[in-house]
Amino acid sequence: MKEFKKNKKAAALKYDPIKNGAPVLVAKGRGEFAEKILEIAKKENIPITQNDALADILDGLDIYQEIPPELYKAIANIFAFLYKLDDKISLR
């Protein structure tokens, strides 16, 4: 269990179409810092999704870097899922 927590990764993206052409990486971390990112997201009711392969790729980006075009489809699918989830929750 400790090994899992040490290797855990988290990343946070923000998308503002007025300011940026693509989503921007605003936070990333491993281990305890990843736990802190997730804790803040939960506290702020920010949707969370798990994708280990994508987390590995995002870990290689710089903070405040727009995601590269190769990730557009993967990120768009995640954002679409989260928006649908948010709509379903709002309807309750």
C-alpha positions as CSV (number, residue, x, y, z in Angstrom):
1,M,0.0,0.0,0.0
2,K,2.8,2.4,0.8
3,E,4.5,1.7,-2.5
4,F,1.2,2.6,-4.4
5,K,0.9,5.9,-2.6
6,K,4.6,6.7,-3.3
7,N,4.1,6.1,-7.0
8,K,0.7,7.7,-7.3
9,K,0.5,10.5,-9.8
10,A,-2.1,13.3,-10.2
11,A,-2.5,16.2,-12.7
12,A,-4.9,19.1,-12.9
13,L,-6.0,20.7,-16.2
14,K,-7.8,24.0,-16.8
15,Y,-9.4,25.1,-20.0
16,D,-10.3,28.7,-20.8
17,P,-11.0,29.0,-24.5
18,I,-10.7,32.8,-24.3
19,K,-7.2,32.6,-22.9
20,N,-5.8,29.4,-24.3
21,G,-6.1,27.3,-27.5
22,A,-6.0,24.1,-25.5
23,P,-6.3,22.9,-21.9
24,V,-3.3,23.9,-19.7
25,L,-1.6,21.8,-17.1
26,V,-2.0,23.7,-13.8
27,A,-0.7,21.2,-11.3
28,K,1.0,17.8,-11.2
29,G,2.6,15.7,-8.6
30,R,3.6,12.3,-7.3
31,G,3.2,10.6,-4.0
32,E,2.1,12.9,-1.2
33,F,1.8,15.9,-3.6
34,A,-0.5,13.8,-5.8
35,E,-2.6,13.1,-2.7
36,K,-2.8,16.8,-1.9
37,I,-3.9,17.6,-5.5
38,L,-6.7,15.0,-5.1
39,E,-7.7,16.3,-1.7
40,I,-8.0,19.9,-2.9
41,A,-10.0,18.7,-6.0
42,K,-12.4,16.8,-3.7
43,K,-12.8,19.7,-1.3
44,E,-13.5,22.1,-4.2
45,N,-15.9,19.6,-5.9
46,I,-13.7,19.5,-9.0
47,P,-14.4,16.3,-11.0
48,I,-11.8,13.6,-10.8
49,T,-11.1,10.8,-13.3
50,Q,-8.4,8.2,-13.3
51,N,-6.3,7.4,-16.4
52,D,-2.8,6.1,-15.5
53,A,-1.4,6.3,-19.0
54,L,-2.5,9.9,-19.4
55,A,-1.1,10.8,-16.0
56,D,2.2,9.5,-17.1
57,I,2.2,11.6,-20.2
58,L,1.0,14.8,-18.3
59,D,3.8,14.2,-15.8
60,G,6.3,14.9,-18.6
61,L,4.8,18.4,-19.4
62,D,5.7,21.6,-17.7
63,I,3.3,23.5,-15.5
64,Y,1.2,26.1,-17.4
65,Q,2.0,24.3,-20.7
66,E,-0.9,23.7,-23.1
67,I,-1.4,20.0,-23.8
68,P,0.1,18.9,-27.1
69,P,-2.2,18.2,-30.1
70,E,-1.6,14.4,-29.7
71,L,-3.6,14.6,-26.4
72,Y,-6.5,16.6,-27.7
73,K,-8.8,13.6,-28.4
74,A,-8.0,11.9,-25.1
75,I,-8.6,15.1,-23.1
76,A,-11.7,16.0,-25.1
77,N,-13.2,12.6,-24.2
78,I,-12.4,13.1,-20.5
79,F,-13.9,16.6,-20.5
80,A,-17.0,15.4,-22.3
81,F,-17.5,12.6,-19.8
82,L,-17.0,15.0,-16.9
83,Y,-19.5,17.6,-18.4
84,K,-22.1,14.8,-18.8
85,L,-21.5,13.7,-15.3
86,D,-21.9,17.2,-14.0
87,D,-25.1,17.7,-16.0
88,K,-26.5,14.5,-14.4
89,I,-25.6,15.6,-10.9
90,S,-27.1,19.0,-11.6
91,L,-30.4,17.5,-12.6
92,R,-30.8,15.7,-9.3
